[in-house]
Amino acid sequence: MTVPSISFRDRLAQDRVVLAPGVYDAFTASMAARAGFEALYLSGAAIAYTRLGRPDIGLVSVSEVADTIALVRDRVPTPLIVDADTGYGNALNVQRTVRMFERAGATALQLEDQSFPKRCGHLTDKAVIPAGEMAGKIKAAVDARASENTLIVARTDAVAVEGVSAALDRARLYVEAGADVLFVEAPKSREQLSAIAADLGGIRPLLANMVEGGQTPISSAAELGALGYRLVIFPGGIVRALARQAQDYYASLAQHGTTQPFRDRMFDFNALNDLIGTPEMLALGETYKDSGPAKREDAA
Ligand SMILES: C[C@](O)(C(=O)O)[C@H](CC(=O)O)C(=O)O
């Protein structure tokens, strides 16, 4: 888990796709960072699923996300793209959100043009705010950031509401307003994915969102990179994978009254401690143990 040697902005300018898995807390972030990913995506959906046990329909609050960013940042130095939903209100709310998330450790903030309360981009019945209002929110975000290295990702949900061509127009407007990265949410086919990349790929780094069972056909990061995408996220996959495991685990424990039949699908006590760095933490604690006056006199 080393600190990247170049800024995330410079990394995105390179002609190589960045694959960012979804995370929702310090634990998943540490696991993903251990697996070697160059960037992580703090998914609003995954926070709603895991913290609230609820759908991604705008229930999670700005301070809950800020707290999560701070916990993740305390654990890993990996660039963190944060799902800021609609910015939790108008342009002034966006500015407060940008300041809070940037201070907490976000590397990039993603803002979308849905009306409030938003819903997951892969659900039906979405509504979008006027393009000009969203452009104002993007400008507000750019004005509020403390560092140019904090990237603003502009997401449009207009494909489902107004069609692909209107979504492309919106994306171009958001670039004029200062967006650093573009995200056209929920294209419905490979043809749409490819048309979006052909139209916008040369303007700003483009993000592709892979939701298993969602509106967009799943492609690999390499395939999307070949189309012209620079950033590929798999935001909710970790929750879907863990949900399957949790369901099986609880069913097995309820049936058998013990975890023994499940043991080959679990880490044991020591393995989990190794994974989360317990030996290293305890060893570090030892190095601070005896730094009192006697020690200082010894040294003198
Ligand atoms: C990207 C997204 O905003 C998220 O919260 O991670 C969601 C993903 C999901 O629901 O799995 C989205 O709206 O696409």
The ligand as an SDF file (V2000), in Angstrom:
LIG
                    3D

 14 13  0  0  0  0  0  0  0  0999 V2000
  -22.1330    4.1550   -9.0420 C   0  0  0  0  0  0  0  0  0  0  0  0
  -23.2440    4.1690   -8.0430 C   0  0  0  0  0  0  0  0  0  0  0  0
  -23.7570    5.4840   -7.9540 O   0  0  0  0  0  0  0  0  0  0  0  0
  -22.7380    3.8220   -6.6460 C   0  0  0  0  0  0  0  0  0  0  0  0
  -23.3930    4.2720   -5.7050 O   0  0  0  0  0  0  0  0  0  0  0  0
  -21.7730    3.0980   -6.5020 O   0  0  0  0  0  0  0  0  0  0  0  0
  -24.3730    3.1810   -8.3740 C   0  0  0  0  0  0  0  0  0  0  0  0
  -23.8890    1.7680   -8.4880 C   0  0  0  0  0  0  0  0  0  0  0  0
  -24.8300    0.6880   -8.0060 C   0  0  0  0  0  0  0  0  0  0  0  0
  -25.9750    0.9660   -7.6540 O   0  0  0  0  0  0  0  0  0  0  0  0
  -24.3910   -0.4800   -7.9390 O   0  0  0  0  0  0  0  0  0  0  0  0
  -25.0740    3.6490   -9.6300 C   0  0  0  0  0  0  0  0  0  0  0  0
  -25.9760    4.4980   -9.5090 O   0  0  0  0  0  0  0  0  0  0  0  0
  -24.7490    3.1850  -10.7280 O   0  0  0  0  0  0  0  0  0  0  0  0
  1  2  1  0
  2  3  1  0
  2  4  1  0
  2  7  1  0
  4  5  2  0
  4  6  1  0
  7  8  1  0
  7 12  1  0
  8  9  1  0
  9 10  2  0
  9 11  1  0
 12 13  2  0
 12 14  1  0
M  END
$$$$
